[in-house]
Amino acid sequence: MSELSKSFQKTSQLVGKLQASARDPALVEHLLRVWAGISSADTRLFTEVAEVLLEHDILCKQVISPETMRRLAGLRGDARTEAVGAMNNGQTADAEKLGEVEAFVHWLREGDERTDAAARAGYLDSLASRSTANRVDAFQELSDELISNVNDFVNVYVPDDESEGVECFTNLIGYSRAHRDVSSLATLVVAEFDATFGSTESFIIGREGNPEERLLGDAYRALKRFAAGRFAHNGGFADDASLNAVFSREIVDALDYLGRQSPGELEQTTAQSHAPDELRVLEFGAGAGGMAIGLMAGGFHHTGIYEGIKTRVDTLRKNWPEWTVIEDHITKVSDDTLEQHRGIDLLPQHTHKCSKAITPLYAASSRRKTF
């Protein structure tokens, strides 16, 4: 593919030089048809590709299939700029994805024309410049579509519990296509994220800073994972892809920050995704997992396991990779994060200090149970 890509690009550049020197497209087409056996349609294709390479010389250093270059040459204006930007950022691109980029840019342009909706208040709005503020709403609408697709994928292809296995249902018809669709849509969201908010280095390097910065950083890292296809059978859904934790929802939940759903809507969506007879527990200060094992044996499903000591967190993740283990202390968990666990069945009290911090959650629980 590398040699084919180089040959195709060199041929296109050569035809472009012929066109520039002759200044007569018909003459060049005739000469190439007679002396090289190249059809007029192919000559025009080489000419268009030469224009793309001249306009975006960064593409000359990449390995791109002829079919992808043909589709890229067929894009115009913003659609081509978006596609080249995504490819330059390391996103894979084939003819199908370029078609999706073109359709998305067309949809975005129509959306800008029919609405003057204000940008989302708060942190996202402060990141967007005035010239792009009206795109935030469109970006969040696209993010909502991705969030919906991801949740549909999980509901169909991920087991509900260990009794059904600890791997995704990759043997089901449509799995590969569904996995690819999520990845393709996430690629579009990444491209629009970068176009709307600019450089992302300041909030994807670490987890320091204000809570909004942390949530956005987690969401962006999750978004890049989905765009790269490193989820489900290829990396699970935990923050650490090496754990390959299928039952974790860390990167799934992280995406919610990019959408427009309110906490109440998220609560309703989460509640509907659980079987009515499934008992759910949220555990803080889990230690090495002694109580967690007992709860699991008693039929409880952990929506989250928090532990502030790294050595204990490492032990939990190594022994039970399917658990959603978060390295954090209850006093540092935001109210918005706690709100996502509203309606859980059990909130065990490990310490007096911990019980004070989680008292509000007892009021949020629909069926309180304590040990």
N, C-alpha and C positions, 0 to 999 in steps of 0.2 A: 504494500500500500504506500509505503514511503517513496519508493522509486516511481510508482505510478503517479503519485501526487506531484513529485518534482517534474516529471516529464510533461504532465498536463499543464502545469504552471509555466514551464519554459516555452512550451508550444504556444500558449496563449500570449505570452509576452512577445514572442517573435512575430506572431500575426499582428499584434498591436503596433509593433514598430513598422511593419510593412504598410499598415493602414496609415500611420502617421507620415511616412515618407512619400507614399503614392498619392495620398489625399483623394483617392477615388475608390470607394468601397467596391463598386462593381468590377473595376479592373482587378483588384486583388482577389475577389471571389473567383473571377474567371481564370486567373493564373493558377491559383491553388487547385481549382477543379481540374484543370488540364494537366498540370505538371506534377501534382501531388495526390490527385484523386480524392481531394477533400470536398465534400458537398458545400453548397452555399450556406445551408443551415448551420453546419459545423463551423464554418468560417465566422459567421455572425456570433456563434456561441463563444469562440475563442476571443473575439474582439470584445464582447461584453465582460468576459472574465478578466481580460487584460485591464479594462477600465476599473474593475473592482480592486485588482492587485495594485494598481497605480494609486487609487484613492486610499486604500488601507494596506500599506506595505508590510504591516505586522503579520499579515496572513501568509506572506512568502516564507516565513519561518515555521509554519505549522503544517502538519500532515492532514490534508483535507481531500476527501474522495472527489472524483470528477462530478458525481451526481450532486453532492453537497454544494460544490462550487457552482454548478449550473443553477441550482435553486437559489443560491445566494445572489447570483448575478440577476436573477429575476425579481429580487426584492428592490423596492424603491424607497428613498427618503428615510423616514424614521425607522421603518421596519428593518432596513439593511443596517442602520447604525446600531439598533438594539441587538441584532443578531451577531454582528462583529464584536460588540462589547461583551456579550455573553461568552463567545468563543475566546476572546482575549483574556477573560477571567478564569479560564480553565474549564468551562462547562463543555461537555460533549455536545456535538451538534451533527445531526444528520438531516436528510431531506424532510423527514416527518416533523422534527422539532422546528426546523426553519418555517415550515408551514404553520405550526402553532404560534410561533413568534409573530408572523405576519398577521394571523387572525387576531391575536391579542392586541397588537398595535392598532389595528383597524377598530377593534372594539373599544379600546381606550380613547381613541380620537372621537368616536361617536359619543362616548360617555362625557367627555369634556364639553362637547357641544350642547348636550341636553341638560347638563346640571352645573350649577355654580355652588355646589355644596361646600360648606366650610370644612377646613381640615380638623382632624380630631384634636380636641383640646388636650393640653398637657404635654407630656414628654415627646411624643412623636411629632407634634406640631412644632415644638421648639427646634427639632432637628431639621425639619424641612425648610428650605429657603422660600421666600415669598413667591418666586417664580414657579415653584413646584407644589405649593401648598394645596392647590386644587386637585392634585393627583393622589393625595393621601387616601381620600375616600375610595377612589377606584382601586388603589393598592389593597386596602383592607377588604374590599369586596372580593378581589381575587384571592386573598388570603383565606377568607371564609370558605371559598370553594375548595381550596386545598385542604383546610381543616376537615371539611365534610367528607372529602374523598378519603383522607387518611383514616377517619373514624369508621367509614364504611369498609375500608380494607381490613382494619383490625377486627371488626365484628364478623366478617365473613371468613377470613383466612387465619385468624389467631385463635388457638384453643381457649375455652373459658377457664379451664383449670388443668392441673397436672394429670387428672384422670384421663384426659383426652390426648395426652402426650405433651412434650415440652418443645415441640418444633412446629413451625407454621405448616398449614395444610398446602404445601407446594404441589401436591398431586391433584388438587382440585382444578377442574377446567377453568381457564381464565386467569389463573394466578399470575403467570408471567406477564400477561397483558395488563392486569390491574397494577402490578408492581411498576411496570414501565410507565403507565399513565400517571401514577403519583409522582414518579421521578421527573417526568416531562413537565408537569404542572409546577412542581417545585422549582424547576429551572427557570421558568417564566417569572415566578415570584422573586427569586434571587435577582434576576436581571432588573426587575422593576424596583426592588428594594434599593439596589445600588444607584439606579437612576434617580430615585426620589430623595434618598437620604445621604448620598455621597459616600465618602470614605467611611469604612466600618471598623478600622483598626482600633479606634479609641474605646470601643465597647465590646470587642470580641477577644481581646488578649487575655483578660482575667475576669475575676468576679468581684473586684473591688468597686468602690463608688456607691452612688445612691441606689436604692432598690429598683428604680425604673431602669437604670443602666444595666443592672444585673439581669433583670427579666428580659430586656431586649437582647442582651448578649446571649443568654440561653436560647432565646427564640431563633436568633440568627444562626447559631451553631447547629441547632436542630434542623433548620431550613436547609443548610448546606449538606447535612447528612442525607436528607430526603432527596435533594437534587442529585447527589452523587450515587444514589441507589444503595447506600449502606444502611439498610434497615431491614426489619423482618428476618428472612433467612440469612441475610448478609449483614449481621451486626446487631440484630435485635432492636429494642426500643429504649435501652438505658443510655445515659449520657456517655458512658464508656463503651464504645462499640466492641472492644475486645472481650467484654463479658458475654456478648451474644445473648442477652437476656430478653426472651420473647415476652414474658409476662410483665415486664416493666413498662411504664407509660411515660417515662421522663421526657423524652423528646416529643412525644405526642402531646403531652400537656403543655410543654414549652411553647408550642405553636399558637396556643390560644391567645397569647399576648398580642399577636399580629392582627387578630380578627376584631370584629365589632361587637361580639356577643357580650352582654352584661353578665356579672356573676350569677344573677338569677337564672339566666338562660343557660349558662354553663352547668349550673346545678341541675336543671331539668334534664339537659342532655346526658349528664353523667348518671343521673338516677335511672333514666330509661335504658342505659346500656347495661345495667346489672339485672341479673335474674332476681325475681321477687323473693326467692327463698335463700339468697346468698347473704351471709353475714359478713359485714365488713368492719375492719378494725384499723385504727391509726395509732401507732405506737411511738412514743418519745423516750429517749434514754434507754434504747433497747439492749445496750451492753453487747454481749457476744451472741445473743439470740435465744437464750434459755426460754423466756416466756413466749417469744415469737413461735418457737417450735411447738410449744404446748397449745397455743392458739390455733396454729395451723392444723394440728392433730384434732382439735375440737371443731373444725369445720369453718374457721374464719379465714377470710381473704384479706391480706394487708393492702390497704390503699397507699400506705406509706410507712416507712420505718426510719425514724430519725435517731442519729447517734452523733455526738459531738467529738468523740475521740477517734482519731484516724486509725489506730491499730485495730480497734473493735470494728470499725467500718470495713476495713480490709478483710477481716475474718468473716463478717457477714456476707460480703460480696463474693468471697471465694467459695464459701460453703453452700450458699444459696443464691446463685446468680440470677434466678428468676424473681427474686424479691426486689421491690423498689426501695433501695437503701439510699438515704440522703445524709451526707455528712454536714450536720448543722445542729444547733441547739435551739430549743423551743423559743427562747427569748429573742432569737434573731430571725424567726420565721415571720413573714409579713402577714397581715390580716387577710389580704387577698388570697394568699396561698392557703391559709386555714379555711377560708370560705369555700374553697373547692372541695373540702371534705365534709361539708354540711350534710347531715343525714346519716352519718356512720352509726353502726350499731354498738360499737364498744370503743371506749377510750380509757385504757388501763392507767392507774396512777402508780408510777414508780417511786416518786419522791414527793415530799411536801412542796418543795420549790417548784417542781414541774406541775403539780396539781393546781397551784395558784394561776399559773400562766395559761392553763388549758380550760379553766372554769367556763369561759364563754362558749367553748365548743360543746359542753354538756347541754347547754340550752339549745344549741343548734341541732342536737341529735334527736331524731324522730323516735327512737326506741332506746332509752338509756339502760345500759347494763354496766355494772361495776363489780370488781372482785373485792 
